[in-house]
Amino acid sequence: MTGPFAPRETVEQVEEGHVLAPKFDANGLIPVVTTDFASGELLMHGYMNEEALKMTIASGEAHYWSRSRQAIWHKGATSGLVQEIAEMRIDDDQDCVWLRVNVGGNGASCHVGYRSCFYRSLPTGELPDAPVELTYEEDEKVFDPLDVYGDAPNPTKL
């Protein structure tokens, strides 16, 4: 074995073994779920490529792969909202990472200014004939994105 990741050899080795053998998808990515360490609140979902995963492990701070910018991004490098890893887990078949983090600055993780990227809910039940209406679960933004990022265009592609 060379490097921090073992080759994936058997189901038993992946599911019951003691070595990290992550499974990246066809695009070289692994999904990441990020929660607040203290509260358990879901903050965001993102992706890592092999290099971002290595950087996260080595630094103890979250690094993600931006699919829209096609680049690694160190969460909080611009905003100061660095996600310090309190605990890092991988699921049973090693194809999803869970980060439990302490967030620097004002504690927000969403580039839109809310604490969590999951600031809206949607109803379940019978589907309406019109678009589903979303409900805002966070009343106030934690920060103004224009103050933090300036008037740079939103990096997310529609």
C-alpha positions in Angstrom: 0.0 0.0 0.0 1.3 3.4 -0.9 -0.2 6.7 0.2 -3.0 7.2 2.6 -5.7 5.1 0.7 -5.7 1.4 0.4 -6.8 -0.3 -2.8 -10.4 -1.7 -2.6 -9.8 -5.5 -2.7 -12.8 -7.2 -1.1 -16.2 -6.3 0.4 -15.0 -7.6 3.8 -11.8 -5.5 3.7 -13.9 -2.4 2.8 -16.8 -2.9 5.2 -15.0 -4.6 8.1 -11.4 -3.7 7.6 -9.1 -1.2 9.4 -7.8 0.8 6.4 -9.2 3.7 4.5 -10.2 2.6 0.9 -12.6 5.4 -0.3 -14.7 4.8 -3.3 -14.8 7.8 -5.6 -17.6 8.0 -8.3 -17.0 8.1 -12.0 -16.2 11.8 -11.8 -13.6 11.1 -9.1 -15.8 12.5 -6.3 -17.1 11.3 -2.9 -20.1 13.0 -1.2 -19.6 14.7 2.1 -22.2 15.5 4.7 -21.2 18.2 7.2 -22.8 18.8 10.6 -22.1 21.0 13.6 -20.2 19.1 16.2 -22.0 20.6 19.2 -25.6 20.7 18.0 -25.6 18.0 15.3 -27.3 20.5 12.9 -26.9 19.7 9.3 -24.8 22.5 7.8 -24.1 21.4 4.2 -23.5 18.7 1.6 -20.6 18.8 -0.7 -18.0 16.7 -2.5 -14.3 15.9 -2.3 -12.0 14.6 -4.8 -8.9 12.6 -3.8 -6.8 15.6 -3.2 -9.4 17.5 -1.2 -9.9 14.4 1.0 -6.1 14.2 1.6 -5.9 17.9 2.3 -8.8 17.6 4.8 -7.2 14.7 6.6 -3.8 16.4 6.7 -4.9 19.9 7.8 -7.8 19.1 10.1 -9.9 21.7 8.2 -12.6 21.0 5.5 -11.6 21.2 1.9 -14.1 20.5 -0.8 -14.2 20.1 -4.6 -16.3 22.8 -6.3 -18.1 21.2 -9.2 -19.1 24.6 -10.6 -15.6 26.1 -10.4 -13.8 22.8 -11.0 -11.4 23.6 -8.2 -10.6 22.6 -4.6 -11.9 25.1 -2.1 -10.8 25.5 1.5 -14.0 26.2 3.3 -13.7 29.6 5.0 -10.5 30.8 3.3 -12.4 33.9 2.0 -15.1 34.3 4.6 -13.2 33.2 7.8 -15.9 30.6 8.4 -13.3 27.8 8.5 -14.7 24.3 9.3 -12.4 22.8 11.9 -12.8 19.0 12.0 -13.8 17.7 15.4 -14.6 14.2 14.0 -14.4 12.6 10.6 -16.2 9.4 9.6 -16.7 7.3 6.6 -19.7 5.1 5.9 -19.8 1.3 5.7 -18.9 0.9 2.1 -16.6 3.9 2.2 -18.4 6.0 -0.4 -19.6 8.9 1.7 -17.8 11.1 4.3 -19.3 12.7 7.4 -17.6 15.7 8.9 -18.5 16.9 12.3 -17.1 20.4 12.5 -16.7 23.5 14.6 -17.2 26.6 12.4 -15.1 29.7 12.9 -16.2 33.3 12.6 -19.9 33.7 13.2 -20.7 30.0 12.8 -22.4 30.1 9.4 -21.6 27.6 6.7 -23.8 28.8 3.8 -22.5 31.2 1.2 -26.0 32.8 0.9 -25.5 34.0 4.5 -27.6 31.5 6.5 -26.1 29.3 9.2 -27.0 26.1 7.3 -27.3 25.5 3.6 -30.6 23.7 4.5 -32.5 26.8 5.5 -35.7 25.9 3.6 -38.2 23.0 4.0 -40.7 21.6 1.6 -44.0 19.9 2.3 -44.7 16.3 1.7 -48.0 14.8 0.6 -50.0 15.2 -2.5 -48.2 17.0 -5.3 -49.7 20.3 -6.3 -50.3 21.4 -10.0 -48.1 24.4 -9.4 -44.4 24.4 -8.2 -44.0 23.2 -4.6 -43.8 26.1 -2.2 -40.7 26.3 0.1 -40.8 27.5 3.7 -37.9 29.4 5.2 -36.8 27.8 8.5 -34.1 30.4 9.2 -35.5 33.9 9.7 -32.3 35.9 9.5 -29.0 35.7 7.7 -26.0 35.4 9.9 -24.0 37.6 7.6 -24.4 39.6 4.4 -22.7 37.9 1.5 -22.0 41.2 -0.2 -20.0 42.3 2.9 -18.0 39.0 2.9 -17.6 38.2 -0.8 -18.1 41.6 -2.4 -20.1 41.8 -5.6 -18.5 38.8 -7.2 -21.0 36.7 -9.1 -22.5 33.7 -7.3 -20.1 30.8 -8.1 -23.0 28.3 -8.4 -24.1 27.4 -11.9 -27.8 27.1 -12.4 
